[in-house]
Amino acid sequence: MTIRILIADDHPVFRFGLKALISTEKDLEVVGEAADGRQAIRLADELQPNVILMDIKMAEINGIEATRQIVRVHPEIAILIVTMLDDDSLFSAMRAGARGYLLKGAEGDETLRSIRSAASGEAIFSPRVAERLIHYFVNPAPRPTVEHFPELTPREREILDLIAQGLTNHAIAERLVLSPKTVRNQVSTIFSKLQVASRAEAIVKARDSQSTP
């Protein structure tokens, strides 16, 4: 299956470089380019890509707001933020529904691997971004998900805890001795009950609940 990609970035040279990199891969195809957030929203609707590589600082509508609007209408589209911003924009992007956060300057192999991971449903982050996430999530206190998510069953809360720890569906299935299909269905139910559109957004919601007395 070919992964269809939309590049949204206001720098033509950067778009050209990404397109050149992607064109070397048989399973990846760039189906469109957007120079601003408004155009990205329109092309996402028209082209239905599998993955959008989204810059944050763009004219008209910024990448985070564009991500929020696209995910609300097309939750099946994986949005991978590709930016120079190594700051707390990460958390705004995750709340908007981004599936990952990649810093510009990443090696070509890392970029290609990130695209494929995002398309397969995984949350993906640059190493420096992952360090920021680890620092954010480290909390010695027990996770109080039982109290904060009464709408979830005990099994769903257990799976949410594992999602918040960064485990993939496959890893969760192995940990809980469940089939991957069962875990996939449970994760979809959790997303629906929590009213989130992505794994990253579920992680943020779980972490936010821990800081709520």
Number of C-alpha atoms within 10 A of each C-alpha: 6 10 17 18 27 24 26 30 25 19 13 13 10 13 18 13 11 17 20 12 15 19 13 10 11 10 12 19 18 18 16 18 21 24 18 23 27 19 17 27 22 14 20 24 13 10 13 17 24 22 24 31 25 29 29 24 17 20 14 12 17 17 30 25 18 26 31 22 17 25 22 14 13 16 16 17 24 29 32 29 28 25 20 13 16 15 9 11 14 22 17 15 24 27 22 25 30 33 29 26 29 28 19 16 11 13 9 12 10 13 20 16 12 21 26 17 17 22 23 13 16 21 23 23 23 19 13 12 19 14 12 16 15 13 10 11 17 10 12 6 7 7 16 17 18 15 10 16 17 10 13 17 12 13 11 18 20 16 22 26 19 18 20 19 14 18 17 16 22 14 16 21 18 13 12 13 10 13 13 15 12 12 22 15 11 17 20 15 14 21 17 11 12 15 12 22 23 26 26 25 23 23 22 18 18 23 21 12 15 17 10 8 6
